[in-house]
């Protein structure tokens, strides 16, 4: 009967003792991990606080530099009347009023009375900002063909030959949600001299 009792009782847990060096190495690894977690936590908190209270309230002051940088990239002139920033939960959100893109010759290509964009936090993982939401209200887009047969969309000239490097379209298609409301699309044909 005593044999049965011994078989029925589970064996007691035997504590495993690590050697002195293994215990010291584990202790150091845990301390390094704790310091690393603390550094990452405070770095993210610092970025968040800097954006929320120093950069975003002054975003309209960066407007001329943004216009110049985008204008040089798209080979057309970008004008923005006002940029404001706010927070939508933990994500920064931007409102843009009266955005216009003009072709090199000064003809209008795109007018947007109001647009809003919410930046996704996954933007921190790469050099290019990604949007959680892009809403464009009342866009007026002009697609035109010049007398020489060249095309432009929103005042931005299109390449005659496909180069395989369309960074803007690649970026646009990576966004989570794009909403266009009450838009107008205009076709100007200078080659046939047809009415709009």
VEXDREN-2710 file (C-alpha; in Angstrom, 1 decimal):
% VEXDREN-2710
k/r/px/py/pz
1/UNK/0.0/0.0/0.0
2/UNK/2.9/2.3/0.7
3/UNK/4.2/1.6/-2.8
4/UNK/0.9/2.8/-4.3
5/UNK/1.0/6.0/-2.3
6/UNK/4.5/6.8/-3.6
7/UNK/3.4/6.3/-7.2
8/UNK/0.3/8.4/-6.7
9/UNK/2.1/11.4/-5.3
10/UNK/3.8/13.6/-7.9
11/UNK/7.5/14.1/-7.3
12/UNK/8.5/17.3/-5.7
13/UNK/10.0/20.0/-7.9
14/UNK/13.8/20.1/-7.6
15/UNK/15.2/23.6/-8.0
16/UNK/17.7/24.0/-10.8
17/UNK/20.8/25.8/-9.8
18/UNK/22.7/27.6/-12.4
19/UNK/26.4/27.9/-12.2
20/UNK/27.8/31.2/-11.0
21/UNK/28.9/32.3/-14.4
22/UNK/25.5/31.4/-16.1
23/UNK/23.6/33.2/-13.4
24/UNK/25.8/36.3/-13.8
25/UNK/25.4/36.3/-17.6
26/UNK/21.6/35.9/-17.3
27/UNK/21.5/38.8/-14.8
28/UNK/23.5/41.0/-17.0
29/UNK/21.4/40.2/-20.1
30/UNK/18.2/41.1/-18.2
31/UNK/19.7/44.4/-17.1
32/UNK/20.8/45.2/-20.6
33/UNK/17.3/44.4/-21.9
34/UNK/15.7/46.5/-19.2
35/UNK/17.9/49.5/-20.1
36/UNK/17.2/49.0/-23.8
37/UNK/13.4/48.9/-23.2
38/UNK/13.7/52.1/-21.1
39/UNK/15.7/53.9/-23.7
40/UNK/13.2/53.0/-26.5
41/UNK/10.3/54.0/-24.2
42/UNK/11.8/57.4/-23.5
43/UNK/12.8/58.0/-27.1
44/UNK/9.3/57.3/-28.4
45/UNK/7.9/59.5/-25.6
46/UNK/10.3/62.3/-26.5
47/UNK/9.4/62.1/-30.2
48/UNK/5.7/62.2/-29.4
49/UNK/6.0/65.2/-27.0
50/UNK/8.3/67.1/-29.4
51/UNK/5.9/66.5/-32.3
52/UNK/2.8/67.4/-30.3
53/UNK/4.0/70.5/-28.5
54/UNK/6.9/71.9/-30.6
55/UNK/6.6/70.9/-34.3
56/UNK/3.0/70.5/-35.1
57/UNK/1.7/73.7/-33.7
58/UNK/4.2/75.5/-35.9
59/UNK/3.5/73.5/-39.1
60/UNK/2.3/76.4/-41.1
61/UNK/5.7/78.0/-40.7
62/UNK/7.2/75.1/-42.7
63/UNK/4.7/75.7/-45.6
64/UNK/7.1/77.6/-47.9
65/UNK/9.7/74.9/-47.6
66/UNK/7.1/72.1/-48.2
67/UNK/5.8/74.0/-51.3
68/UNK/9.3/74.4/-52.7
69/UNK/10.3/70.8/-52.0
70/UNK/7.2/69.3/-53.6
71/UNK/7.3/71.7/-56.5
72/UNK/10.8/70.7/-57.4
73/UNK/9.8/67.0/-57.2
74/UNK/6.7/67.2/-59.4
75/UNK/8.0/69.8/-61.9
76/UNK/5.0/72.1/-61.3
77/UNK/4.2/74.9/-58.9
78/UNK/2.4/73.9/-55.6
79/UNK/0.6/76.6/-53.6
80/UNK/-1.0/76.0/-50.2
81/UNK/-2.9/78.7/-48.4
82/UNK/-2.8/77.1/-44.9
83/UNK/-1.7/74.0/-43.1
84/UNK/-3.0/73.2/-39.6
85/UNK/-2.3/70.2/-37.4
86/UNK/-4.3/68.5/-34.7
87/UNK/-4.3/65.1/-32.9
88/UNK/-6.8/62.4/-33.8
89/UNK/-6.3/60.1/-30.8
90/UNK/-2.6/59.3/-30.8
91/UNK/-2.1/60.0/-34.5
92/UNK/-1.2/63.4/-35.9
93/UNK/-3.7/64.8/-38.5
94/UNK/-3.2/67.6/-41.0
95/UNK/-5.8/69.9/-42.6
96/UNK/-4.7/71.6/-45.9
97/UNK/-6.8/74.5/-47.2
98/UNK/-6.8/75.8/-50.8
99/UNK/-4.1/73.6/-52.4
100/UNK/-3.3/74.5/-56.0
101/UNK/-0.9/73.0/-58.5
102/UNK/-0.1/75.0/-61.6
103/UNK/1.7/73.9/-64.7
104/UNK/5.0/75.4/-65.6
105/UNK/3.2/77.8/-68.0
106/UNK/0.9/79.0/-65.1
107/UNK/-2.3/77.2/-66.2
108/UNK/-4.2/75.5/-63.4
109/UNK/-3.9/71.8/-63.0
110/UNK/-5.4/71.0/-59.6
111/UNK/-7.4/72.9/-57.0
112/UNK/-8.5/71.4/-53.7
113/UNK/-10.5/73.6/-51.3
114/UNK/-9.9/71.2/-48.4
115/UNK/-8.0/68.0/-47.6
116/UNK/-7.1/66.2/-44.5
117/UNK/-4.6/63.5/-43.8
118/UNK/-3.9/61.3/-40.7
119/UNK/-0.4/60.0/-40.4
120/UNK/0.0/56.3/-39.6
121/UNK/2.4/55.3/-36.9
122/UNK/4.0/52.7/-39.2
123/UNK/5.6/55.8/-40.8
124/UNK/8.2/55.5/-38.0
125/UNK/9.5/52.3/-39.6
126/UNK/10.6/53.9/-42.9
127/UNK/11.8/57.2/-44.4
128/UNK/8.6/57.8/-46.3
129/UNK/5.5/59.0/-44.4
130/UNK/2.4/56.7/-44.8
131/UNK/-1.2/57.8/-44.2
132/UNK/-3.9/56.1/-42.2
133/UNK/-6.5/58.2/-44.0
134/UNK/-6.5/60.8/-46.8
135/UNK/-9.7/62.7/-47.5
136/UNK/-9.9/65.2/-50.3
137/UNK/-13.0/67.4/-50.6
138/UNK/-14.0/69.0/-53.9
139/UNK/-10.9/68.3/-56.1
140/UNK/-10.9/69.9/-59.5
141/UNK/-8.4/68.0/-61.7
142/UNK/-7.3/69.0/-65.2
143/UNK/-5.9/66.4/-67.6
144/UNK/-4.6/68.0/-70.8
145/UNK/-2.9/67.0/-74.0
146/UNK/-0.8/69.7/-75.6
147/UNK/-0.6/70.4/-79.3
148/UNK/2.6/68.4/-79.5
149/UNK/0.9/65.4/-78.0
150/UNK/2.4/65.5/-74.5
151/UNK/0.1/64.8/-71.5
152/UNK/-0.1/66.4/-68.1
153/UNK/-2.3/65.5/-65.1
154/UNK/-3.0/68.1/-62.5
155/UNK/-0.3/70.4/-64.1
156/UNK/2.3/67.7/-63.8
157/UNK/3.9/66.6/-67.1
158/UNK/3.9/62.9/-67.8
159/UNK/6.9/61.1/-69.2
160/UNK/6.5/60.0/-72.8
161/UNK/8.3/56.7/-72.1
162/UNK/7.6/54.6/-69.0
163/UNK/10.8/54.6/-66.9
164/UNK/9.5/52.2/-64.2
165/UNK/10.2/54.7/-61.5
166/UNK/6.9/56.2/-60.5
167/UNK/7.5/57.0/-56.9
168/UNK/4.4/59.1/-56.4
169/UNK/2.0/56.4/-57.6
170/UNK/3.8/53.7/-55.6
171/UNK/3.4/55.9/-52.5
172/UNK/-0.2/56.7/-53.2
173/UNK/-1.2/53.0/-53.6
174/UNK/0.4/52.2/-50.2
175/UNK/-2.0/54.4/-48.3
176/UNK/-4.6/52.7/-46.1
177/UNK/-7.7/54.8/-47.1
178/UNK/-8.2/57.5/-49.8
179/UNK/-11.6/59.3/-50.0
180/UNK/-12.4/61.7/-52.8
181/UNK/-15.6/63.7/-52.4
182/UNK/-17.5/65.9/-55.0
183/UNK/-14.6/65.9/-57.5
184/UNK/-14.5/67.4/-61.0
185/UNK/-12.3/66.0/-63.8
186/UNK/-11.7/68.2/-66.8
187/UNK/-10.2/67.2/-70.2
188/UNK/-8.3/69.8/-72.3
189/UNK/-7.3/68.6/-75.8
190/UNK/-4.9/71.1/-77.4
191/UNK/-4.0/68.6/-80.1
192/UNK/-7.5/68.6/-81.6
193/UNK/-8.3/72.1/-80.2
194/UNK/-11.6/70.7/-78.8
195/UNK/-13.7/72.4/-76.2
196/UNK/-13.3/71.3/-72.6
END
